[in-house]
Amino acid sequence: MSEHANDVAKQVGDAASIVTVIGTVVDYLPAIAALFSIVWTLIRIYETPTVQSWLTGRREENAE
């Protein structure tokens, strides 16, 4: 998968997540949709450079 296609897939997932949150808040979608949104958001947070640097830093500290 090319980098552009990967970015587009992430944007589509982000949009679906936002729609899911809004739909869940107004009781149009079931709780499973909220779970999808939470999982997707946690994955996106985990992928951020900040979190990755925290994880990498911890691994380096534990290796010493």
PyMOL Python script that loads the backbone (N, CA, C, O; Angstrom):
from pymol import cmd

cmd.read_pdbstr("""\
ATOM      1  N   MET A   1       0.853  -1.176   0.000  1.00  0.00           N
ATOM      2  CA  MET A   1       0.000   0.000   0.000  1.00  0.00           C
ATOM      3  C   MET A   1       0.897   1.236   0.000  1.00  0.00           C
ATOM      4  O   MET A   1       1.829   1.328   0.799  1.00  0.00           O
ATOM      5  N   SER A   2       0.622   2.172  -0.882  1.00  0.00           N
ATOM      6  CA  SER A   2       1.439   3.370  -0.950  1.00  0.00           C
ATOM      7  C   SER A   2       1.160   4.271   0.250  1.00  0.00           C
ATOM      8  O   SER A   2       0.142   4.140   0.931  1.00  0.00           O
ATOM      9  N   GLU A   3       2.082   5.173   0.482  1.00  0.00           N
ATOM     10  CA  GLU A   3       1.941   6.089   1.621  1.00  0.00           C
ATOM     11  C   GLU A   3       0.690   6.954   1.473  1.00  0.00           C
ATOM     12  O   GLU A   3      -0.002   7.217   2.457  1.00  0.00           O
ATOM     13  N   HIS A   4       0.398   7.397   0.245  1.00  0.00           N
ATOM     14  CA  HIS A   4      -0.796   8.212   0.002  1.00  0.00           C
ATOM     15  C   HIS A   4      -2.063   7.408   0.314  1.00  0.00           C
ATOM     16  O   HIS A   4      -2.972   7.914   0.972  1.00  0.00           O
ATOM     17  N   ALA A   5      -2.122   6.180  -0.148  1.00  0.00           N
ATOM     18  CA  ALA A   5      -3.291   5.339   0.110  1.00  0.00           C
ATOM     19  C   ALA A   5      -3.434   5.075   1.603  1.00  0.00           C
ATOM     20  O   ALA A   5      -4.549   5.019   2.123  1.00  0.00           O
ATOM     21  N   ASN A   6      -2.313   4.914   2.289  1.00  0.00           N
ATOM     22  CA  ASN A   6      -2.343   4.702   3.733  1.00  0.00           C
ATOM     23  C   ASN A   6      -2.899   5.931   4.442  1.00  0.00           C
ATOM     24  O   ASN A   6      -3.702   5.803   5.366  1.00  0.00           O
ATOM     25  N   ASP A   7      -2.478   7.122   4.019  1.00  0.00           N
ATOM     26  CA  ASP A   7      -2.987   8.361   4.603  1.00  0.00           C
ATOM     27  C   ASP A   7      -4.486   8.513   4.354  1.00  0.00           C
ATOM     28  O   ASP A   7      -5.230   8.926   5.243  1.00  0.00           O
ATOM     29  N   VAL A   8      -4.919   8.177   3.146  1.00  0.00           N
ATOM     30  CA  VAL A   8      -6.346   8.264   2.823  1.00  0.00           C
ATOM     31  C   VAL A   8      -7.136   7.290   3.695  1.00  0.00           C
ATOM     32  O   VAL A   8      -8.207   7.638   4.191  1.00  0.00           O
ATOM     33  N   ALA A   9      -6.625   6.085   3.885  1.00  0.00           N
ATOM     34  CA  ALA A   9      -7.304   5.100   4.724  1.00  0.00           C
ATOM     35  C   ALA A   9      -7.414   5.603   6.165  1.00  0.00           C
ATOM     36  O   ALA A   9      -8.441   5.405   6.814  1.00  0.00           O
ATOM     37  N   LYS A  10      -6.366   6.248   6.661  1.00  0.00           N
ATOM     38  CA  LYS A  10      -6.409   6.798   8.013  1.00  0.00           C
ATOM     39  C   LYS A  10      -7.432   7.920   8.114  1.00  0.00           C
ATOM     40  O   LYS A  10      -8.154   8.014   9.108  1.00  0.00           O
ATOM     41  N   GLN A  11      -7.501   8.767   7.099  1.00  0.00           N
ATOM     42  CA  GLN A  11      -8.470   9.857   7.110  1.00  0.00           C
ATOM     43  C   GLN A  11      -9.901   9.325   7.077  1.00  0.00           C
ATOM     44  O   GLN A  11     -10.779   9.849   7.762  1.00  0.00           O
ATOM     45  N   VAL A  12     -10.130   8.287   6.283  1.00  0.00           N
ATOM     46  CA  VAL A  12     -11.456   7.671   6.235  1.00  0.00           C
ATOM     47  C   VAL A  12     -11.799   7.071   7.597  1.00  0.00           C
ATOM     48  O   VAL A  12     -12.920   7.226   8.080  1.00  0.00           O
ATOM     49  N   GLY A  13     -10.849   6.397   8.207  1.00  0.00           N
ATOM     50  CA  GLY A  13     -11.065   5.833   9.540  1.00  0.00           C
ATOM     51  C   GLY A  13     -11.337   6.906  10.575  1.00  0.00           C
ATOM     52  O   GLY A  13     -12.204   6.737  11.432  1.00  0.00           O
ATOM     53  N   ASP A  14     -10.606   8.010  10.506  1.00  0.00           N
ATOM     54  CA  ASP A  14     -10.831   9.137  11.424  1.00  0.00           C
ATOM     55  C   ASP A  14     -12.234   9.709  11.244  1.00  0.00           C
ATOM     56  O   ASP A  14     -12.923   9.985  12.225  1.00  0.00           O
ATOM     57  N   ALA A  15     -12.655   9.886  10.002  1.00  0.00           N
ATOM     58  CA  ALA A  15     -13.987  10.420   9.736  1.00  0.00           C
ATOM     59  C   ALA A  15     -15.064   9.459  10.251  1.00  0.00           C
ATOM     60  O   ALA A  15     -16.051   9.887  10.851  1.00  0.00           O
ATOM     61  N   ALA A  16     -14.867   8.163  10.014  1.00  0.00           N
ATOM     62  CA  ALA A  16     -15.824   7.166  10.501  1.00  0.00           C
ATOM     63  C   ALA A  16     -15.873   7.186  12.023  1.00  0.00           C
ATOM     64  O   ALA A  16     -16.941   7.027  12.615  1.00  0.00           O
ATOM     65  N   SER A  17     -14.739   7.376  12.648  1.00  0.00           N
ATOM     66  CA  SER A  17     -14.679   7.442  14.107  1.00  0.00           C
ATOM     67  C   SER A  17     -15.468   8.630  14.638  1.00  0.00           C
ATOM     68  O   SER A  17     -16.222   8.492  15.601  1.00  0.00           O
ATOM     69  N   ILE A  18     -15.305   9.780  14.027  1.00  0.00           N
ATOM     70  CA  ILE A  18     -16.021  10.986  14.457  1.00  0.00           C
ATOM     71  C   ILE A  18     -17.528  10.803  14.273  1.00  0.00           C
ATOM     72  O   ILE A  18     -18.311  11.140  15.161  1.00  0.00           O
ATOM     73  N   VAL A  19     -17.928  10.270  13.123  1.00  0.00           N
ATOM     74  CA  VAL A  19     -19.352  10.026  12.870  1.00  0.00           C
ATOM     75  C   VAL A  19     -19.904   9.034  13.889  1.00  0.00           C
ATOM     76  O   VAL A  19     -21.029   9.189  14.364  1.00  0.00           O
ATOM     77  N   THR A  20     -19.119   8.024  14.219  1.00  0.00           N
ATOM     78  CA  THR A  20     -19.545   7.029  15.198  1.00  0.00           C
ATOM     79  C   THR A  20     -19.747   7.657  16.564  1.00  0.00           C
ATOM     80  O   THR A  20     -20.736   7.375  17.240  1.00  0.00           O
ATOM     81  N   VAL A  21     -18.820   8.504  16.975  1.00  0.00           N
ATOM     82  CA  VAL A  21     -18.955   9.173  18.274  1.00  0.00           C
ATOM     83  C   VAL A  21     -20.214  10.030  18.298  1.00  0.00           C
ATOM     84  O   VAL A  21     -20.994   9.960  19.249  1.00  0.00           O
ATOM     85  N   ILE A  22     -20.415  10.827  17.274  1.00  0.00           N
ATOM     86  CA  ILE A  22     -21.593  11.696  17.224  1.00  0.00           C
ATOM     87  C   ILE A  22     -22.872  10.857  17.221  1.00  0.00           C
ATOM     88  O   ILE A  22     -23.825  11.163  17.937  1.00  0.00           O
ATOM     89  N   GLY A  23     -22.884   9.808  16.418  1.00  0.00           N
ATOM     90  CA  GLY A  23     -24.057   8.936  16.359  1.00  0.00           C
ATOM     91  C   GLY A  23     -24.337   8.252  17.681  1.00  0.00           C
ATOM     92  O   GLY A  23     -25.497   8.102  18.066  1.00  0.00           O
ATOM     93  N   THR A  24     -23.302   7.837  18.377  1.00  0.00           N
ATOM     94  CA  THR A  24     -23.478   7.180  19.662  1.00  0.00           C
ATOM     95  C   THR A  24     -24.008   8.159  20.702  1.00  0.00           C
ATOM     96  O   THR A  24     -24.888   7.819  21.494  1.00  0.00           O
ATOM     97  N   VAL A  25     -23.474   9.364  20.697  1.00  0.00           N
ATOM     98  CA  VAL A  25     -23.903  10.369  21.670  1.00  0.00           C
ATOM     99  C   VAL A  25     -25.395  10.665  21.505  1.00  0.00           C
ATOM    100  O   VAL A  25     -26.086  10.868  22.503  1.00  0.00           O
ATOM    101  N   VAL A  26     -25.892  10.693  20.307  1.00  0.00           N
ATOM    102  CA  VAL A  26     -27.306  10.995  20.088  1.00  0.00           C
ATOM    103  C   VAL A  26     -28.149   9.723  19.988  1.00  0.00           C
ATOM    104  O   VAL A  26     -29.287   9.770  19.522  1.00  0.00           O
ATOM    105  N   ASP A  27     -27.604   8.603  20.419  1.00  0.00           N
ATOM    106  CA  ASP A  27     -28.321   7.323  20.522  1.00  0.00           C
ATOM    107  C   ASP A  27     -28.849   6.760  19.198  1.00  0.00           C
ATOM    108  O   ASP A  27     -29.884   6.095  19.178  1.00  0.00           O
ATOM    109  N   TYR A  28     -28.147   7.021  18.102  1.00  0.00           N
ATOM    110  CA  TYR A  28     -28.558   6.441  16.832  1.00  0.00           C
ATOM    111  C   TYR A  28     -27.808   5.156  16.516  1.00  0.00           C
ATOM    112  O   TYR A  28     -28.253   4.372  15.678  1.00  0.00           O
ATOM    113  N   LEU A  29     -26.689   4.932  17.165  1.00  0.00           N
ATOM    114  CA  LEU A  29     -25.882   3.756  16.879  1.00  0.00           C
ATOM    115  C   LEU A  29     -25.697   2.946  18.160  1.00  0.00           C
ATOM    116  O   LEU A  29     -25.738   3.508  19.254  1.00  0.00           O
ATOM    117  N   PRO A  30     -25.495   1.647  18.037  1.00  0.00           N
ATOM    118  CA  PRO A  30     -25.323   0.808  19.232  1.00  0.00           C
ATOM    119  C   PRO A  30     -23.961   1.001  19.894  1.00  0.00           C
ATOM    120  O   PRO A  30     -23.070   1.640  19.336  1.00  0.00           O
ATOM    121  N   ALA A  31     -23.820   0.448  21.069  1.00  0.00           N
ATOM    122  CA  ALA A  31     -22.589   0.604  21.849  1.00  0.00           C
ATOM    123  C   ALA A  31     -21.373   0.022  21.131  1.00  0.00           C
ATOM    124  O   ALA A  31     -20.256   0.490  21.351  1.00  0.00           O
ATOM    125  N   ILE A  32     -21.558  -0.969  20.295  1.00  0.00           N
ATOM    126  CA  ILE A  32     -20.418  -1.559  19.574  1.00  0.00           C
ATOM    127  C   ILE A  32     -19.750  -0.518  18.680  1.00  0.00           C
ATOM    128  O   ILE A  32     -18.539  -0.571  18.466  1.00  0.00           O
ATOM    129  N   ALA A  33     -20.515   0.411  18.167  1.00  0.00           N
ATOM    130  CA  ALA A  33     -19.946   1.481  17.347  1.00  0.00           C
ATOM    131  C   ALA A  33     -19.059   2.387  18.199  1.00  0.00           C
ATOM    132  O   ALA A  33     -18.014   2.848  17.740  1.00  0.00           O
ATOM    133  N   ALA A  34     -19.474   2.637  19.428  1.00  0.00           N
ATOM    134  CA  ALA A  34     -18.648   3.444  20.326  1.00  0.00           C
ATOM    135  C   ALA A  34     -17.340   2.716  20.624  1.00  0.00           C
ATOM    136  O   ALA A  34     -16.281   3.339  20.687  1.00  0.00           O
ATOM    137  N   LEU A  35     -17.414   1.411  20.805  1.00  0.00           N
ATOM    138  CA  LEU A  35     -16.208   0.627  21.047  1.00  0.00           C
ATOM    139  C   LEU A  35     -15.246   0.732  19.870  1.00  0.00           C
ATOM    140  O   LEU A  35     -14.042   0.890  20.070  1.00  0.00           O
ATOM    141  N   PHE A  36     -15.763   0.645  18.644  1.00  0.00           N
ATOM    142  CA  PHE A  36     -14.928   0.807  17.453  1.00  0.00           C
ATOM    143  C   PHE A  36     -14.220   2.158  17.478  1.00  0.00           C
ATOM    144  O   PHE A  36     -13.025   2.250  17.196  1.00  0.00           O
ATOM    145  N   SER A  37     -14.955   3.182  17.810  1.00  0.00           N
ATOM    146  CA  SER A  37     -14.393   4.526  17.835  1.00  0.00           C
ATOM    147  C   SER A  37     -13.298   4.655  18.887  1.00  0.00           C
ATOM    148  O   SER A  37     -12.256   5.259  18.633  1.00  0.00           O
ATOM    149  N   ILE A  38     -13.532   4.093  20.058  1.00  0.00           N
ATOM    150  CA  ILE A  38     -12.528   4.151  21.128  1.00  0.00           C
ATOM    151  C   ILE A  38     -11.263   3.417  20.715  1.00  0.00           C
ATOM    152  O   ILE A  38     -10.156   3.922  20.904  1.00  0.00           O
ATOM    153  N   VAL A  39     -11.425   2.226  20.152  1.00  0.00           N
ATOM    154  CA  VAL A  39     -10.262   1.442  19.719  1.00  0.00           C
ATOM    155  C   VAL A  39      -9.490   2.194  18.646  1.00  0.00           C
ATOM    156  O   VAL A  39      -8.263   2.276  18.709  1.00  0.00           O
ATOM    157  N   TRP A  40     -10.193   2.744  17.662  1.00  0.00           N
ATOM    158  CA  TRP A  40      -9.531   3.479  16.580  1.00  0.00           C
ATOM    159  C   TRP A  40      -8.756   4.681  17.130  1.00  0.00           C
ATOM    160  O   TRP A  40      -7.619   4.933  16.729  1.00  0.00           O
ATOM    161  N   THR A  41      -9.379   5.412  18.044  1.00  0.00           N
ATOM    162  CA  THR A  41      -8.726   6.578  18.625  1.00  0.00           C
ATOM    163  C   THR A  41      -7.480   6.181  19.407  1.00  0.00           C
ATOM    164  O   THR A  41      -6.452   6.853  19.322  1.00  0.00           O
ATOM    165  N   LEU A  42      -7.565   5.097  20.164  1.00  0.00           N
ATOM    166  CA  LEU A  42      -6.395   4.623  20.911  1.00  0.00           C
ATOM    167  C   LEU A  42      -5.261   4.201  19.975  1.00  0.00           C
ATOM    168  O   LEU A  42      -4.090   4.455  20.255  1.00  0.00           O
ATOM    169  N   ILE A  43      -5.615   3.558  18.872  1.00  0.00           N
ATOM    170  CA  ILE A  43      -4.589   3.177  17.881  1.00  0.00           C
ATOM    171  C   ILE A  43      -3.914   4.424  17.321  1.00  0.00           C
ATOM    172  O   ILE A  43      -2.690   4.468  17.198  1.00  0.00           O
ATOM    173  N   ARG A  44      -4.702   5.431  16.983  1.00  0.00           N
ATOM    174  CA  ARG A  44      -4.140   6.667  16.424  1.00  0.00           C
ATOM    175  C   ARG A  44      -3.249   7.375  17.439  1.00  0.00           C
ATOM    176  O   ARG A  44      -2.198   7.902  17.076  1.00  0.00           O
ATOM    177  N   ILE A  45      -3.657   7.394  18.704  1.00  0.00           N
ATOM    178  CA  ILE A  45      -2.828   8.001  19.744  1.00  0.00           C
ATOM    179  C   ILE A  45      -1.533   7.222  19.896  1.00  0.00           C
ATOM    180  O   ILE A  45      -0.466   7.822  20.023  1.00  0.00           O
ATOM    181  N   TYR A  46      -1.607   5.897  19.886  1.00  0.00           N
ATOM    182  CA  TYR A  46      -0.427   5.046  20.009  1.00  0.00           C
ATOM    183  C   TYR A  46       0.564   5.313  18.878  1.00  0.00           C
ATOM    184  O   TYR A  46       1.775   5.236  19.086  1.00  0.00           O
ATOM    185  N   GLU A  47       0.063   5.623  17.693  1.00  0.00           N
ATOM    186  CA  GLU A  47       0.930   5.857  16.537  1.00  0.00           C
ATOM    187  C   GLU A  47       1.607   7.228  16.539  1.00  0.00           C
ATOM    188  O   GLU A  47       2.500   7.461  15.725  1.00  0.00           O
ATOM    189  N   THR A  48       1.211   8.132  17.420  1.00  0.00           N
ATOM    190  CA  THR A  48       1.785   9.477  17.396  1.00  0.00           C
ATOM    191  C   THR A  48       3.273   9.441  17.736  1.00  0.00           C
ATOM    192  O   THR A  48       3.723   8.582  18.494  1.00  0.00           O
ATOM    193  N   PRO A  49       4.027  10.374  17.173  1.00  0.00           N
ATOM    194  CA  PRO A  49       5.462  10.427  17.468  1.00  0.00           C
ATOM    195  C   PRO A  49       5.754  10.601  18.965  1.00  0.00           C
ATOM    196  O   PRO A  49       6.737  10.055  19.467  1.00  0.00           O
ATOM    197  N   THR A  50       4.920  11.347  19.671  1.00  0.00           N
ATOM    198  CA  THR A  50       5.143  11.567  21.098  1.00  0.00           C
ATOM    199  C   THR A  50       5.073  10.265  21.871  1.00  0.00           C
ATOM    200  O   THR A  50       5.972   9.952  22.651  1.00  0.00           O
ATOM    201  N   VAL A  51       4.006   9.501  21.657  1.00  0.00           N
ATOM    202  CA  VAL A  51       3.847   8.229  22.369  1.00  0.00           C
ATOM    203  C   VAL A  51       4.953   7.263  21.954  1.00  0.00           C
ATOM    204  O   VAL A  51       5.498   6.550  22.796  1.00  0.00           O
ATOM    205  N   GLN A  52       5.287   7.233  20.673  1.00  0.00           N
ATOM    206  CA  GLN A  52       6.343   6.340  20.218  1.00  0.00           C
ATOM    207  C   GLN A  52       7.685   6.701  20.858  1.00  0.00           C
ATOM    208  O   GLN A  52       8.470   5.814  21.192  1.00  0.00           O
ATOM    209  N   SER A  53       7.950   8.001  21.030  1.00  0.00           N
ATOM    210  CA  SER A  53       9.210   8.387  21.673  1.00  0.00           C
ATOM    211  C   SER A  53       9.202   7.999  23.150  1.00  0.00           C
ATOM    212  O   SER A  53      10.239   7.611  23.687  1.00  0.00           O
ATOM    213  N   TRP A  54       8.042   8.097  23.816  1.00  0.00           N
ATOM    214  CA  TRP A  54       7.948   7.654  25.210  1.00  0.00           C
ATOM    215  C   TRP A  54       8.237   6.169  25.313  1.00  0.00           C
ATOM    216  O   TRP A  54       8.981   5.732  26.191  1.00  0.00           O
ATOM    217  N   LEU A  55       7.643   5.389  24.406  1.00  0.00           N
ATOM    218  CA  LEU A  55       7.836   3.937  24.441  1.00  0.00           C
ATOM    219  C   LEU A  55       9.279   3.563  24.119  1.00  0.00           C
ATOM    220  O   LEU A  55       9.851   2.674  24.751  1.00  0.00           O
ATOM    221  N   THR A  56       9.860   4.237  23.143  1.00  0.00           N
ATOM    222  CA  THR A  56      11.240   3.967  22.775  1.00  0.00           C
ATOM    223  C   THR A  56      12.172   4.344  23.918  1.00  0.00           C
ATOM    224  O   THR A  56      13.109   3.602  24.214  1.00  0.00           O
ATOM    225  N   GLY A  57      11.938   5.468  24.558  1.00  0.00           N
ATOM    226  CA  GLY A  57      12.750   5.906  25.685  1.00  0.00           C
ATOM    227  C   GLY A  57      12.677   4.926  26.845  1.00  0.00           C
ATOM    228  O   GLY A  57      13.696   4.629  27.469  1.00  0.00           O
ATOM    229  N   ARG A  58      11.511   4.431  27.132  1.00  0.00           N
ATOM    230  CA  ARG A  58      11.354   3.451  28.205  1.00  0.00           C
ATOM    231  C   ARG A  58      12.073   2.158  27.892  1.00  0.00           C
ATOM    232  O   ARG A  58      12.692   1.553  28.767  1.00  0.00           O
ATOM    233  N   ARG A  59      11.990   1.738  26.652  1.00  0.00           N
ATOM    234  CA  ARG A  59      12.674   0.494  26.278  1.00  0.00           C
ATOM    235  C   ARG A  59      14.174   0.634  26.435  1.00  0.00           C
ATOM    236  O   ARG A  59      14.846  -0.301  26.873  1.00  0.00           O
ATOM    237  N   GLU A  60      14.715   1.816  26.074  1.00  0.00           N
ATOM    238  CA  GLU A  60      16.137   2.045  26.197  1.00  0.00           C
ATOM    239  C   GLU A  60      16.564   2.086  27.650  1.00  0.00           C
ATOM    240  O   GLU A  60      17.635   1.584  27.991  1.00  0.00           O
ATOM    241  N   GLU A  61      15.746   2.677  28.520  1.00  0.00           N
ATOM    242  CA  GLU A  61      16.054   2.732  29.943  1.00  0.00           C
ATOM    243  C   GLU A  61      16.049   1.335  30.558  1.00  0.00           C
ATOM    244  O   GLU A  61      16.891   1.020  31.399  1.00  0.00           O
ATOM    245  N   ASN A  62      15.109   0.507  30.140  1.00  0.00           N
ATOM    246  CA  ASN A  62      15.007  -0.848  30.674  1.00  0.00           C
ATOM    247  C   ASN A  62      16.139  -1.741  30.183  1.00  0.00           C
ATOM    248  O   ASN A  62      16.481  -2.721  30.845  1.00  0.00           O
ATOM    249  N   ALA A  63      16.722  -1.422  29.038  1.00  0.00           N
ATOM    250  CA  ALA A  63      17.789  -2.235  28.485  1.00  0.00           C
ATOM    251  C   ALA A  63      19.099  -2.033  29.234  1.00  0.00           C
ATOM    252  O   ALA A  63      19.974  -2.898  29.183  1.00  0.00           O
ATOM    253  N   GLU A  64      19.252  -0.906  29.930  1.00  0.00           N
ATOM    254  CA  GLU A  64      20.503  -0.606  30.622  1.00  0.00           C
ATOM    255  C   GLU A  64      20.653  -1.359  31.900  1.00  0.00           C
ATOM    256  O   GLU A  64      21.660  -1.207  32.591  1.00  0.00           O
TER     257      GLU A  64
END
""", "prot")
cmd.dss("prot")
cmd.show_as("cartoon", "prot")
cmd.util.cbc("prot")
cmd.orient("prot")
